[in-house]
């Protein structure tokens, strides 16, 4: 028996061992996810999620008729409450930088009603929201349309960079724009809420093109995992271990070696509830307030636009809090 004959079975054996390890890892992940769903806080969170879904169904029609809402509010301050005046006085650049809200699949801007109110009450005076077609069938096409919307906001406000907050699919569309279409030239910070960065098995629910792009290992997910050397946008990703739309839940975290990312884990928060949670509104407001006129950040602890670590050099970061209260490992 020659050498090639003796080594031939090694490939199939390795493949079998790899599949076995993947099955074990998947089983462990499922066990962790089920355990997270059985905690008292998770049960309360699912009840809140159900109530918010019912409320959102009522408010949904209110968000249908405008493609873009709100927007520039100017710099007059005499009519503003103290919190709003405070941000304008202390950091007019951060207060005026436009924020664009991008909704998820089969939804509209009404999902951001409370978050938009929270941002404006904290002094952000240039908050926009847009609708894209509920019949959108391709993330790449939607990302190109997002780019057109951003260029319109830039032309209207005079700001060269904006922030984006994307819920679910909206975050994936914005990430594609930033990392594959050169959108980092226009986006200072991208905040994603319950976005399937690594795909979700929930996307197997229906055989549509847009859902197929959100499946783990899809062509789109693989494209997003390709190198993005020199990307200057900072990313903040909120994900919940009780999100029943993102399966497994950990796929809502953004992990990419070329991106400056802060992943923030929440517990007891459902998928639709992510844009209404007070901790989320507070965390986003804190991050977006730390912005200077050069696009940098002012306070340590807020994800900065920093140079990437050299290959082989470990990056530093804070350990994640088990409860997920605005502490997470910042990954470069």
C-alpha positions, 0 to 999 in steps of 0.5 A: 500500500503506497503513501497516498493510499494510506493517507486517503481516509484522513480527509473524511475522518477530519471532516467527520470530527469537524462536524462532530465538534460543530454539533457539540458547539451548537448544542452548547449554544442552544442550551445557553440560549434556552437557559437565558430564556428561563430566567425571571427577567427574561420572562418579564422581558417577553411579557413587555415584548408582547405588550410593545408588539401590540402597541407597535401594531397600532402605531405602525400606520402612522409611520407609512406616509413619510419617507423621511421625518424630523430633521434639522432643528437649528440652534435656538436654545431659549425654548429648550429644557435644561438637558437639551440646552446643556448638550448644545452649550457643551458640544454643539458639534455633537448636538448637531451631527445628523442621526439617521434611523433605519428600520428593520424588515416589514417595518417603518420609522414608527418603531423609533418613536420612543428612541427618537423622542429620547434622543431629541430630549437629550439635545440631539437636534438633527434626527432623521428617519427614513422608510425603505420599501417593505418589498425590498428584496436585496440588501445591496440595493437597499444599501445603495438607496441608503447612500442616496438618502445620506447624501441628501442629508449631508447636502441639507445640513452641511455636515460631512458625516452622520450617525446611523442607528439601524434596527435588525435588517436596517443595521445590516443594510447600514453595515453593507453601505459602510463596509462595502460601498465606502460609506465610512466616508459619511458615517462616523458611528453605526449603532445596530440593534438586534442585527443578525451580523452572523446571520440567523436561523430564523431567516429560514422561516420563509423562502424569500430572497431577502431572508435568504441573505440573512441566513448564516453562511449566506453569500451576503454574510460571507461578503460582509466578513471579507477584509475592510482594512482602514474602515474609519466608522466606529460600531456599537452593537446591541444584542440580547440573549433573549432575542427570539428573532436572532438565532442563536442570539450571539449572532447579534454581536458584530465580530470583525478583525478590521472594525472598531466595535463595542458589543453590548449584551442585554438580558431580558429584552425582546427583538422589537423592544430593543429600540424602546429600552431606556438603557439603550437610549441612554447608552446611545446618547452617551456615545454620540455625545462624545464627539469633537469637531474632528470626529474623535471622542472626548472621554475614555470608555466610549469607542474611539476611532483608533488605529487598529492593533498590529497583527499578533498584538492583543487588543484591550477591552473591558470585560462584559457585564453578565447583566449587559448594562452598558459594559462590553468587551470593546473589540477592534 
